[in-house]
Amino acid sequence: MLARRSRWLWDRPWSAGHALRQALEAAQSENLELRRRKPVSPSTLRRYLLPFRVYNVWAEQRVRNETPSLDAIAEGCAALGITAQHNKPLTTDYIAQQVVDFERRWQALIRHHAQSQQ
């Protein structure tokens, strides 16, 4: 089920998976490399960007509700094993600090997707 859900999110213009694919394609087109001359991989981008992973959960909630519940997002993150530093659960305070950026990103991705469909 997780693989099917991941594929679904990969193609959604508002999702972190879609943004991850765009970032990966940009890195590859610029021939960016990691240490030891290895190419940038999706796991590398995902691993270090906690807000990126939390955004994915927020976006899933945003599809269903214009104002997602911070508690539901925190529970969704916990269910997926997304934690803060030292495996501490994400707090609603942390998520609340990210919401303005998440909404801005959501609107930008929706607008970009609408323009590319014209």
N, C-alpha and C positions, 0 to 999 in steps of 0.2 A: 504493500500500500504506500509506503514512504516513497519508493521510486516513482510510482505513478503520480503521487502528489507533487513531487519535485519536478517532474517533467511538465506538469500543468503550470506550476509557478514559473518555470523557466520561460514560458511563452507569454506571460501576462505583462503588459507594458508597465504596470505599476509595481511589479514585484521586485524584490531584491535579486531574484534569479535572473530576471531580464537585465537589470542594471549590472549584475555580475558578468553576464555574457558580453554586454557592451564594453565593460571595463577590460575584460580579457581580450576581446578583439582589438581594442585600442592598444593594449600593451603588446600584443603580437604584431600589429601593423607597424609599431615603432621599434620592433625588435628589442624590447626591454628584456633584460635577463637578470636572474637572481645570482647569488654567489655560485661559484663554480660553473658559470656560464649556462645555467639551466634556464629554460623558458619559464615565464610566469604561468602558474597553474591556478585553476579555480580554487583548489584547497588552500593555496597560499593567500589568496585574496580573502577568502571566508574566515580563515583562522584568526586573523588579526583585527577584524573589524566587528566588534561586538554590536555597535549600533546598526550595522548592516543586517545582522541576524535578527535583532529585535525588530527592525523595520519590517522584515518579512512577516513576522507574527502580527504586527500592527496592521499591515496592509491586508492580511487575511480578514482581520476584524473589520477593517474599514470598508471592505466590500459589502459586508452585512449591515453595517451601522455607520452613519455619518460621524458619530462621536464615539469611538470605541472606548470601552471601559478599561481603565488602567489595571484593575484587578484581573479582568479577563486576559489582558495581554500578559501580565505577570504569570498567571496560571498557564497560559499557552507556552510561554518560554520555559517554565519549569517542566512541563510535559515533554518538551523537546530536548531537555537537558541543557538549555541555554542559561548560563549562570554568569554572575559577576566574577571578579577576581577571587581566587582561592575557593572556587566552587560555592560561593555564597549566593543565595537566591537574589534575583533582581528585585529591587524595591519599586514601588509605585512612584516614589520621588525621582528615581533615576529615569523611569519611563516618562514621567511628566516633563522632565527637562528636555527630552528628545522630541516631544509631540509637535512642537512648532516646526522643527526641521523636517520631521516625517511628513507633515501636511504639505509643506512647501515642495518636497520631493515628489509626493503623490501628484500634486497639481501640475508640476513641470512635466512629469512622465506622461500624464493623461493628455496634456496639451501637445506634447511632442508626438505622441502616438496618433492623435486626431489629425495633426498636420501631415504626417507621413501617409495617412490613409486617403488623403484628398487627391 
